[in-house]
Amino acid sequence: MPAYAILALAIVGEVVATSAMKASEGFTRLGPSVLVVAGYAAAFFLLASILDRIPVGIAYAIWAGGGIVLVAVIAWAVYGQRPDFAGVVGMGLIVAGVLVLNLLSRTAVH
């Protein structure tokens, strides 16, 4: 499987885990708590599995940036936590930073 596809799955695992954390109510609800642990375990396993093919700085930037934006979207859709203008601008800057790292930086070259 392509490294960036695995990285995308790692992001999904992290987003599922982080989103379930609120629903776990401080780990007092079993189902969401299991999702938190399983999601983070999958995310870190998948992230670790591609670090021999994608530089760690690039992989982590994509993983963290993608997770931040997706968690914010899910928080808005599921919990009604709508980001304000500054929040949207900040997330746009995160995405822009990840794009600059991938498209312009020599860091991505092995």
C-alpha positions in Angstrom: 0.0 0.0 0.0 1.4 3.5 -0.8 2.9 5.3 2.2 0.6 8.3 1.9 -2.5 6.0 1.9 -1.2 4.4 5.1 -0.6 7.9 6.5 -4.2 8.8 5.6 -5.4 5.8 7.6 -3.3 6.9 10.5 -4.9 10.3 10.4 -8.4 8.6 10.3 -7.4 6.6 13.4 -6.3 9.7 15.2 -9.4 11.6 14.3 -11.7 8.8 15.4 -9.8 8.5 18.7 -9.8 12.2 19.4 -13.5 12.6 18.4 -14.5 9.6 20.7 -12.6 11.2 23.6 -15.3 13.7 24.2 -18.0 11.0 24.0 -16.0 8.9 26.5 -16.9 11.5 29.2 -13.5 11.2 30.9 -13.2 7.5 30.1 -16.4 6.7 32.1 -18.2 5.2 29.1 -16.8 1.9 27.8 -17.6 2.1 24.1 -16.1 5.5 23.3 -13.2 4.7 25.6 -12.4 1.6 23.6 -12.6 3.7 20.4 -10.1 6.1 21.9 -7.5 3.5 22.8 -8.0 1.5 19.5 -7.9 4.6 17.4 -4.7 5.9 18.9 -3.1 2.5 18.8 -3.9 2.1 15.1 -2.8 5.7 14.4 0.6 5.3 16.0 1.2 1.9 14.5 0.3 3.1 11.0 2.4 6.3 11.5 5.4 4.3 12.7 5.1 1.9 9.8 5.7 4.5 7.1 8.6 6.4 8.7 11.1 4.5 6.7 9.4 5.9 3.5 8.4 9.4 4.5 10.7 11.7 6.6 9.4 11.9 10.2 9.0 15.7 10.1 6.9 15.6 7.0 4.8 12.6 8.1 4.2 14.2 11.5 3.3 17.6 10.0 0.7 15.9 7.7 -0.6 13.7 10.4 -1.0 16.5 13.0 -2.2 19.1 10.5 -4.7 16.8 8.9 -5.9 15.6 12.3 -6.4 19.2 13.5 -8.5 20.2 10.5 -10.6 17.0 10.5 -11.3 17.0 14.2 -12.4 20.6 13.9 -14.8 19.6 11.1 -16.2 16.7 13.1 -16.5 18.8 16.3 -18.5 21.3 14.2 -20.7 18.6 12.6 -21.3 16.4 15.6 -21.0 18.7 18.6 -21.9 22.1 17.1 -18.5 23.6 17.9 -18.3 26.0 15.1 -14.9 27.6 14.6 -14.8 31.4 14.4 -13.0 33.4 11.7 -9.7 33.3 13.5 -10.0 29.5 13.9 -10.7 29.0 10.2 -7.8 31.3 9.3 -5.5 29.3 11.7 -6.5 26.0 10.2 -5.9 27.4 6.7 -2.4 28.4 7.8 -1.8 24.9 9.1 -2.9 23.4 5.7 -0.7 26.0 3.9 2.2 25.0 6.1 1.8 21.3 5.3 1.6 22.1 1.6 4.7 24.3 1.7 6.6 21.4 3.4 5.5 18.9 0.8 5.7 21.0 -2.3 8.6 23.4 -1.7 10.8 22.1 1.0 13.8 19.9 0.3 13.0 18.2 3.6 10.7 15.8 1.7 13.7 14.6 -0.4 15.3 11.4 0.9 
